[in-house]
Amino acid sequence: MTSTYRAWTLVKRAEGLPSSDLFELRDFESVPLADGEVRVRNEWLTVGPAMRVRMAAETRGYLPPYGLGDPIPGWAVGEVIESRSADFKPGDRAMHQFGMRDYGQGPASAFEKLPASGASEHYLNAMGSTGFVAYYGLFEIAKAKAGETLFVSAAAGAVGSTAVQIGKAIGLRIVGSAGGSAKGERLKEIGAEAVIDYKTPGSLEEKLAAAAPQGIDIYLDNVGGEHLDAALASANPNARFAISGMIGSYNQERASDTMHHLNRIVTQRITIQGYLPYADRADLLDAFREQMSAWIANGTVRPWQEIRDRLESVPQAIEDLFTGGFSGKPLIRLNPEGARP
């Protein structure tokens, strides 16, 4: 076993956009495995928008704040190197939330065994919570039907880019919002019929009205704020809004006053529902993975991800995530020379 492991810690609370100086890489002593525990050498990590909520001093979401100086939890996949559980043996692949560090250790119940073959990093992206959020929002919340118009905010992000590809697969007309022409061109390649560049001059409301002149039937929201207000303005009668995140407000102490079309919830009879699929319907995870595995195998879904190398890159990856520096899912490869492709 290793005598120590390295882990990223939060050393001060975030105010506004998170910056690299909020974090410190520290050494921690490893403890011997107890009965029923597993130790994993992490190979892939990921960062996500929900991390910003946990950097606050008070509870602002469904998970508690990070403890200052404690190893930061996060999703990771890797190889079991030691086990005192009958459920795992050395060499098994596993996914868990002892991330942001080079080794993860805990009770076997906190680890999910993954298939021995295939790209295990997909379980941090399209085969994991990212894909499940997109899938659940479209099928369970929006009840999407072929021929409808879908608007996706943060469409070049992890959830958004997966939703675009699922939407194309089931026959939706898709309008995506992203920042910059390069992201827009990539979105068109994976299925968006129209793309709004929210960074160019002009109001989002006018841009969406031009991109979807017949209105929108479904909105998959990852941003909130002005995007949500624009979607309300373009919503058709009985539109369904699936709210999976509001990254636009995560760095604010209070939401900005950007909502001008709330009355349309009534006049258009819009259904708006927030959701947490792992908490709401974890029983659907197997069916989702079976379908997503088939889509990946036949090329319908191509997991969109951007890879950074080594544990040391975590703080910059977090900073870049909140300033639009990523396309697709941010992944961190701990051992670029030896990690499985």
C-alpha positions as CSV (number, residue, x, y, z in Angstrom):
1,M,0.0,0.0,0.0
2,T,1.0,3.6,-0.3
3,S,2.0,5.4,2.9
4,T,0.7,8.8,1.7
5,Y,-1.6,10.2,-0.9
6,R,-1.9,13.6,-2.5
7,A,-5.2,15.4,-2.4
8,W,-6.5,18.9,-3.4
9,T,-7.9,20.9,-0.5
10,L,-9.9,24.1,-0.3
11,V,-8.0,26.6,1.8
12,K,-10.4,29.6,1.6
13,R,-14.0,30.2,0.5
14,A,-14.8,31.4,-3.0
15,E,-16.2,34.8,-3.6
16,G,-17.3,35.3,-7.2
17,L,-15.4,33.3,-9.8
18,P,-13.3,30.5,-8.2
19,S,-9.5,31.0,-8.7
20,S,-6.5,28.7,-8.5
21,D,-5.3,30.2,-5.2
22,L,-8.3,28.8,-3.3
23,F,-6.7,25.3,-3.5
24,E,-3.7,23.6,-2.1
25,L,-2.2,20.2,-2.9
26,R,-1.4,18.4,0.4
27,D,0.0,15.1,1.5
28,F,-2.2,12.9,3.7
29,E,-1.3,9.7,5.6
30,S,-2.9,6.5,4.3
31,V,-4.4,4.3,6.8
32,P,-4.6,0.5,6.6
33,L,-7.7,-0.9,5.0
34,A,-10.5,-2.0,7.3
35,D,-12.6,-5.0,6.7
36,G,-14.9,-4.3,3.7
37,E,-12.8,-1.4,2.3
38,V,-11.2,-0.9,-1.1
39,R,-8.3,1.2,-2.3
40,V,-8.1,2.5,-5.9
41,R,-5.4,4.1,-7.9
42,N,-7.2,7.0,-9.6
43,E,-6.7,7.3,-13.4
44,W,-9.3,9.8,-14.4
45,L,-11.0,12.7,-12.5
46,T,-13.5,15.3,-13.5
47,V,-14.7,18.7,-12.3
48,G,-18.2,20.2,-12.6
49,P,-20.3,23.3,-11.9
50,A,-21.8,21.9,-8.7
51,M,-18.4,22.2,-7.1
52,R,-18.8,26.0,-6.9
53,V,-21.8,25.7,-4.7
54,R,-19.8,23.6,-2.2
55,M,-17.0,26.2,-2.1
56,A,-19.4,28.6,-0.2
57,A,-19.4,28.8,3.6
58,E,-23.1,27.9,3.9
59,T,-25.2,25.2,2.4
60,R,-26.6,26.5,-0.9
61,G,-27.5,23.3,-2.5
62,Y,-28.3,19.7,-1.7
63,L,-24.8,18.9,-0.6
64,P,-22.8,20.4,2.3
65,P,-19.9,22.8,1.9
66,Y,-16.4,21.5,1.5
67,G,-14.4,21.4,4.8
68,L,-11.4,23.8,4.7
69,G,-8.2,21.7,4.6
70,D,-10.0,18.4,3.9
71,P,-9.5,16.4,0.8
72,I,-12.1,17.6,-1.8
73,P,-14.4,14.8,-2.9
74,G,-15.2,14.3,-6.6
75,W,-16.0,11.7,-9.2
76,A,-13.1,9.5,-10.4
77,V,-12.4,6.2,-12.0
78,G,-9.4,3.9,-11.6
79,E,-8.0,0.5,-10.8
80,V,-8.4,-1.4,-7.5
81,I,-5.0,-2.0,-6.0
82,E,-6.0,-3.4,-2.7
83,S,-9.2,-4.9,-1.3
84,R,-10.6,-6.3,1.8
85,S,-14.0,-6.8,0.3
86,A,-15.4,-9.9,-1.5
87,D,-17.0,-7.6,-4.0
88,F,-13.7,-6.3,-5.5
89,K,-10.3,-7.8,-6.3
90,P,-7.1,-6.1,-7.5
91,G,-7.3,-5.1,-11.1
92,D,-11.0,-4.4,-11.1
93,R,-12.2,-1.1,-12.6
94,A,-14.2,1.2,-10.2
95,M,-15.9,4.5,-10.1
96,H,-16.3,6.5,-6.9
97,Q,-16.3,10.0,-5.3
98,F,-12.9,9.9,-3.7
99,G,-11.6,12.1,-6.4
100,M,-9.3,15.2,-6.5
101,R,-6.5,12.9,-5.2
102,D,-4.3,10.2,-6.6
103,Y,-5.7,7.3,-4.5
104,G,-9.2,6.8,-3.2
105,Q,-10.1,4.6,-0.2
106,G,-13.4,3.7,1.5
107,P,-16.1,1.1,2.0
108,A,-16.8,-1.1,-0.9
109,S,-20.4,0.2,-1.0
110,A,-19.0,3.6,-2.1
111,F,-17.4,2.1,-5.2
112,E,-19.2,0.9,-8.4
113,K,-17.5,-1.9,-10.4
114,L,-17.1,-1.0,-14.1
115,P,-16.7,-3.3,-17.1
116,A,-13.1,-4.5,-17.6
117,S,-13.1,-3.4,-21.2
118,G,-14.0,-0.2,-22.9
119,A,-13.2,3.4,-22.0
120,S,-13.8,3.8,-18.3
121,E,-13.6,7.6,-18.5
122,H,-16.9,7.6,-20.4
123,Y,-18.5,6.8,-17.0
124,L,-17.4,10.3,-15.9
125,N,-19.2,11.7,-19.0
126,A,-21.8,10.3,-21.3
127,M,-22.2,7.0,-19.5
128,G,-22.3,8.6,-16.0
129,S,-24.1,11.5,-14.4
130,T,-23.5,13.8,-17.3
131,G,-25.3,11.6,-19.8
132,F,-28.0,10.6,-17.3
133,V,-28.9,14.3,-16.6
134,A,-29.4,14.9,-20.4
135,Y,-31.3,11.6,-21.0
136,Y,-33.6,12.1,-17.9
137,G,-34.3,15.7,-18.8
138,L,-35.4,14.9,-22.3
139,F,-37.3,11.7,-21.7
140,E,-38.6,11.8,-18.2
141,I,-39.2,15.5,-17.6
142,A,-39.8,16.9,-21.1
143,K,-41.3,13.8,-22.7
144,A,-39.7,14.8,-25.9
145,K,-41.3,13.8,-29.2
146,A,-39.9,13.8,-32.8
147,G,-40.5,17.1,-34.6
148,E,-40.4,19.3,-31.6
149,T,-37.9,22.2,-31.1
150,L,-35.4,21.9,-28.3
151,F,-33.4,24.8,-26.9
152,V,-30.2,23.9,-25.0
153,S,-28.2,26.4,-23.0
154,A,-24.5,25.8,-22.4
155,A,-24.9,23.4,-25.4
156,A,-21.1,23.1,-25.8
157,G,-20.8,21.9,-22.2
158,A,-20.9,18.4,-20.9
159,V,-24.6,17.9,-20.3
160,G,-25.6,20.2,-23.2
161,S,-23.5,18.5,-25.9
162,T,-24.9,15.1,-24.8
163,A,-28.4,16.5,-25.0
164,V,-27.8,17.9,-28.5
165,Q,-26.8,14.4,-29.7
166,I,-29.6,12.6,-28.0
167,G,-32.1,15.2,-29.4
168,K,-30.8,14.6,-32.9
169,A,-31.1,10.8,-32.4
170,I,-34.8,11.1,-31.5
171,G,-35.7,13.6,-34.3
172,L,-35.8,17.0,-32.5
173,R,-35.0,20.3,-34.1
174,I,-32.2,21.7,-31.9
175,V,-31.1,25.3,-31.1
176,G,-28.0,25.5,-28.9
177,S,-26.4,28.4,-27.1
178,A,-22.6,28.6,-26.8
179,G,-19.9,31.2,-26.6
180,G,-17.6,31.6,-29.6
181,S,-17.7,30.5,-33.3
182,A,-15.6,27.4,-32.8
183,K,-18.0,25.9,-30.3
184,G,-20.9,26.8,-32.6
185,E,-19.4,25.0,-35.5
186,R,-18.8,21.9,-33.5
187,L,-22.4,22.0,-32.2
188,K,-23.6,22.0,-35.8
189,E,-21.4,19.0,-36.5
190,I,-23.1,17.0,-33.8
191,G,-26.7,17.9,-34.5
192,A,-27.7,21.5,-33.7
193,E,-29.6,23.1,-36.6
194,A,-29.1,26.6,-35.2
195,V,-26.6,28.1,-32.8
196,I,-26.8,31.3,-30.7
197,D,-23.5,32.9,-29.8
198,Y,-24.3,34.6,-26.5
199,K,-21.0,36.5,-26.5
200,T,-21.8,38.6,-29.6
201,P,-23.7,41.9,-29.3
202,G,-27.5,41.7,-29.1
203,S,-30.1,40.3,-26.7
204,L,-30.5,36.6,-26.1
205,E,-34.3,37.0,-26.5
206,E,-33.9,38.4,-30.1
207,K,-31.3,35.8,-31.0
208,L,-33.5,32.9,-29.9
209,A,-36.5,34.4,-31.6
210,A,-34.5,34.5,-34.9
211,A,-33.1,31.0,-34.4
212,A,-36.5,29.5,-33.5
213,P,-39.1,31.6,-35.3
214,Q,-41.8,28.9,-34.6
215,G,-41.0,29.0,-30.9
216,I,-39.6,26.3,-28.7
217,D,-41.3,23.2,-27.1
218,I,-38.5,22.1,-24.8
219,Y,-35.9,23.9,-22.9
220,L,-33.0,22.1,-21.2
221,D,-31.5,24.6,-18.9
222,N,-27.9,24.5,-17.5
223,V,-27.5,28.3,-17.1
224,G,-30.6,30.2,-15.8
225,G,-30.7,34.0,-15.8
226,E,-31.0,35.6,-19.2
227,H,-31.1,32.2,-21.0
228,L,-34.1,31.1,-19.0
229,D,-35.9,34.5,-19.6
230,A,-35.2,34.2,-23.3
231,A,-36.6,30.7,-23.3
232,L,-39.8,31.9,-21.6
233,A,-40.2,34.6,-24.3
234,S,-40.0,32.0,-27.1
235,A,-42.0,29.2,-25.4
236,N,-44.9,27.6,-27.3
237,P,-48.0,26.7,-25.4
238,N,-47.5,23.7,-23.1
239,A,-43.7,23.9,-23.4
240,R,-41.7,21.9,-20.9
241,F,-38.6,23.3,-19.2
242,A,-36.2,20.8,-17.6
243,I,-33.9,22.6,-15.2
244,S,-30.7,20.7,-14.5
245,G,-28.5,23.5,-13.4
246,M,-28.0,27.3,-13.2
247,I,-24.3,27.9,-13.5
248,G,-24.9,31.5,-14.4
249,S,-25.9,32.2,-10.8
250,Y,-23.4,30.0,-9.0
251,N,-20.8,32.8,-8.6
252,Q,-23.4,35.3,-7.4
253,E,-24.5,35.9,-3.8
254,R,-28.0,36.5,-5.2
255,A,-29.6,36.1,-8.7
256,S,-29.5,39.2,-10.9
257,D,-32.7,40.9,-11.9
258,T,-33.0,39.4,-15.4
259,M,-36.4,37.9,-15.5
260,H,-39.0,39.8,-17.5
261,H,-41.2,37.0,-18.9
262,L,-42.3,35.1,-15.9
263,N,-46.0,35.8,-16.7
264,R,-45.6,33.5,-19.7
265,I,-45.5,30.5,-17.4
266,V,-49.2,31.2,-16.9
267,T,-50.2,32.4,-20.4
268,Q,-48.3,29.6,-22.2
269,R,-49.1,27.0,-19.5
270,I,-45.4,26.1,-19.3
271,T,-44.3,23.2,-17.1
272,I,-41.0,24.0,-15.3
273,Q,-39.3,21.2,-13.3
274,G,-35.9,21.0,-11.6
275,Y,-34.5,17.5,-11.2
276,L,-31.6,15.4,-9.8
277,P,-31.9,12.1,-11.6
278,Y,-29.6,10.1,-9.3
279,A,-31.7,11.2,-6.3
280,D,-35.1,11.1,-8.1
281,R,-34.9,7.9,-10.2
282,A,-31.7,5.9,-9.8
283,D,-33.7,2.9,-10.8
284,L,-33.5,4.1,-14.4
285,L,-29.7,4.1,-14.5
286,D,-29.4,0.6,-15.9
287,A,-31.8,1.3,-18.8
288,F,-30.1,4.6,-19.5
289,R,-26.7,3.0,-19.6
290,E,-27.9,0.2,-21.9
291,Q,-29.3,2.8,-24.4
292,M,-26.3,5.1,-24.1
293,S,-23.8,2.2,-24.6
294,A,-25.6,1.3,-27.8
295,W,-25.6,4.9,-29.0
296,I,-21.9,5.2,-28.3
297,A,-21.2,1.9,-30.1
298,N,-23.0,2.9,-33.2
299,G,-21.7,6.5,-33.3
300,T,-25.0,8.2,-32.5
301,V,-23.4,9.8,-29.4
302,R,-19.7,10.8,-29.5
303,P,-18.7,11.8,-25.9
304,W,-17.4,15.3,-26.2
305,Q,-14.6,15.9,-23.7
306,E,-11.5,18.0,-23.2
307,I,-8.6,16.3,-21.4
308,R,-6.0,18.0,-19.1
309,D,-3.1,16.0,-17.7
310,R,-1.9,15.3,-14.2
311,L,-3.3,16.0,-10.7
312,E,-1.6,19.4,-10.6
313,S,-3.9,20.7,-13.3
314,V,-7.1,20.5,-11.1
315,P,-7.2,24.1,-9.9
316,Q,-6.7,25.6,-13.4
317,A,-9.4,23.2,-14.7
318,I,-11.8,24.5,-12.1
319,E,-11.0,28.1,-12.9
320,D,-11.4,27.5,-16.7
321,L,-14.7,25.7,-16.2
322,F,-16.3,28.8,-14.9
323,T,-14.9,31.2,-17.5
324,G,-15.9,29.1,-20.5
325,G,-12.5,27.6,-21.1
326,F,-13.8,24.0,-21.8
327,S,-15.8,22.4,-24.6
328,G,-17.6,19.2,-23.6
329,K,-16.8,17.4,-20.4
330,P,-13.6,18.4,-18.5
331,L,-11.5,15.3,-17.7
332,I,-8.2,15.0,-15.9
333,R,-5.9,12.2,-16.8
334,L,-3.5,11.5,-13.8
335,N,-1.0,9.3,-15.6
336,P,-0.8,10.3,-19.3
337,E,1.9,7.8,-20.0
338,G,0.2,4.8,-18.5
339,A,-3.6,5.6,-18.3
340,R,-5.8,3.4,-20.4
341,P,-7.0,5.1,-23.6
